[in-house]
């Protein structure tokens, strides 16, 4: 089930809320639903890798089974390695030893896979892709998933980068600009959600070498809510298809409750299956 060349797949991030996305993508792999272009952010990029290499349930194993076995979210990791998500387990042992990433299948996939990062120098999004260099690909996805304040800055091509969600949480506009006017957008929040986090100016002593990053962080909530407004309008106008959780989220960015994660994964799989079946009608 290959979609038209001008159709894009947009994957939002959201930390552990991304288990919803992993369920959606597993359903898409089951039904051989293949997009010619995928643009992904943060956890969406991590899950998107297994979709691009066509390895069903690999992302689910990472998000749920491996969390229970290796307990890779911890304050100990934050103190010892500078990230609340253990980077050694997630970006070294997992792709190379625990459930090896199929780089060859990824390379042979003709689809384009773009990952959004935030350039710490400019505070602007970067849209990066890599097909052949495994280390650079890992660095790009790691940078895209490096949550501010609880993860270290990751360097890609000599440029310091952080979570792509800081500057472009839902990159549907990027997909359109690259020639994909029709898009399927996978969100990790229910319709109607808007962030009520307080918009706080980031003090100068935090990320002191990156003033433009501080500006982006200070306006992130407003920018995200505007994107959600735009997504719902585009959906109402029939310009995009949105796959999202149907009930308010009970999983947060750093959730460690395996039962909640299981429920969210199953909801994602069910929503992904409904989408795939609708294409067959």
N, C-alpha and C positions, 0 to 999 in steps of 0.2 A: 504494500500500500504506500506508494511513493507520491508525495504531494507535488503540486505544480512548482516550477522553479522560482516563482515570485512569492512563495509562502515562507514565512519565518516562524521560528519557535523561540519565544522569549521566556527565560527562566529567572524569576525573582530569587533573592537570597532569603535570609531570615534565620541563620544559625540552625538550631535543631528543628525549627519549623519545616526545614527542607525535607524532612521525612515524607511530608505530603507529596513533594515533587518527585521523590524517588519512587513512590507508589504509582504516580501518574506515568512516569517514564517506563517503569516495568510493564505496565499495561500496554503502552505504545510498542514496546519491544515484542511483546507476545503477539500483537496483531500486525507486526511488521510495518508500523506507521513511521515512515522516515521523512524527515524534513531536509531540504537542501541547504538550509541556513539555520544555525542556532546561535543565539547570543545569550550569555548567562552571567549572573552576578553571584559572587560569594558562594554560599552553600549550593546555589543553583549551578554554579560552575563545577563544583565537586561532584554533584549528582550527574551533571551533563556529561562528564567524562565517561562514565560507565555506559551511558546511552550511546555515545559516539563510538565506543569500542564494542558495542552490542554485547554487554555482559549482564544479563538479567540478574536481579537480586544482589548484585555486588554492592551497590550503594546502600541497599537495605541492611546488608550485613555490617557495613561500616557504621551506619547510623544507630543500629539497635543491638545486634548481637555482639559486635566488637566493643560497644560502650559498656555493656554488662560485664564482658570478660576482662577488658583492659582498663576500665575506669579512666578514660583519657581526658575527662573534664575535671579539673581540680585546681584549688588554690596552690597546691604544691607545685604543679606544673607552671603556674603563673610566676611563682617565686623563684623556681629553679631554672626555668627555660624562657621566661618572659612572655609566655602565652598560656591562657587558661585552657586552651585545647592543646594537648601534648603534640608538638610538631614532629617529634621523632617517630611516634607511632603513626600519625596520620599521613605524613609526607615522605617517610623513608620506609618504615617496616611494612605498612599496609600495601602500598603500590608495588613494592619489590619482593616481599616475602609472604605476608599473611594471605592476601588474595591478589596475586600479581595482576597488574594492569596489562591488558593486551595491546601493547604499543603497535604491533604490526597491524592488527585489525583497525586501530585508530588511524594509522597512516593511510590505509587503503580506503577508508571511508571518504567518498568524494564530496561529502557535505562540508561546508565551512563552519568552523566552531570558533566564535569570538568570545573572549572573556573580558569583562569590565574590571578595571582597577582604577584607583584614584591616585593621581600623580601628586605627591606631597608638596612638590615645589610650586605647582600651579593651582592645586585644589580642583583640577578639572579631570574628567574621566579620560582614560586611555582604553582603546579597544584593541586587544592584542590577540594574535593567533600564532600557533606553532604546530607544525606537522611532524618535523623530523628530530628535533633536539629534545630528548626526554627530560633533561635537567631544566631546560628553559620552560618547557610546558609545566613542569611541577612548580617552578618558581612563580609563574604567572598565576596559576590557580591558588597557590598559597598566598600570594599578595592580595588577590581578589577576596580571599576569605579571612584576611587579617583584621579582625574587628578592632576599631580604635579603643585605646585605653587598656585593653586586655590582651593585646598581641603585639609582637614586635613588628616594626617596619620591615618590609621585605624589599630587597633591591632587585630590579629587573632591568637589564641593559644599562646598568649604572645609575638608574633612577630610583629614588626611594618611593615606595608605593604602599598603599593600605587598601582596605575593603572598598570594592567598587560601589557598594551601596551608599557610600558617603556622597558621591557625586551623581550617580545615575542608578537608582534602585530598580527601576523597571524600564529597561532600554528599548521600548517599543519604537521610539522615534529613530533610534539608531538603525533598527531593522528596516524601517521605511526608507531611510536615507540611503541604505545600501541596495535598494531595488526590490524590496519585499513589502508591497502595499497590503498584502493579506497576512495576518498574523494570528497565531494561537499563543495566548499569554497565560503562563502558569503562575498564579499568585499563591502566597502562603498566608493570606488573611481572607476572612469572609467579606462579602460585599457589604458596604456601608461602614467598614472600619476606617477610622481616622486616628492617627496618633495624637494623644493628649500630653505627650512629654513636653515639659517646659523647654522653651528655646532659650538657652543660656549662652552668653558670650564666653568662649573658651579663654581662660586667663593666659597671659603671655608666657608664664613659666611652663605651660603644657605645650609640647611640640614647639618650643621656642624658636627653632630654626626654620619653621614652616608657617609663616603668617597666613599664607593663602589657604593652607589646609585648615587652620583655625577658623577662618571665615566660613569655609564650606561646612565644617562641623557645626558652627553656630547657627546655620540656616538649614540644616539638614531636614528637620521635622517639617518645616514649611514646604520645602521642595518636594518631600515625599508625599505629603497630603495633596499637593497640587497634581502630582502624577496620578494619584488614586482618583482624583476628580476627573482627570482627562481619560483615564482608562474606562471609567464607568460611562462617560459620555460616548466614547467610541464604541463601547459595547452596545449601548442603547441605540446608536445609529447604525448598527450592523456592520461596523468597519473592522471589528476584531472579534475573535472567540476567546472567552476567558474560562479557564478551568481553575476553580478555587475551592477551599473548604466551605461547606455549607452551614457550618455552625461556628459560633465564636470560638476563638483559639484557646485551648487549655495548655498549650505547649509554648514555652518561651525560648529565647535564643540559646540558653544554656541548660535546658531541661535534661534531667537525668532519670526521669520516671519512665521506665521501660514500657509499662502498660499504656501510659498516655501516648508514647511514641508509636506503639503497635497500632492503637486505634487510629491515629492520624495517618499512618502508612496505609492501612486498609481503606480509609476514606479516599486517599489519593488514588489508590488502585481502582476503586469503584468508579470514581469520577473520570479517570483516564479510560477505563473500559467503555463507559457510556459515550465518550467522545469518539472513540474508534468505531464503535458500533453505528454511531450516527453517520459516519462517513460511508458505511456500506449500504445505507438505505437509498 
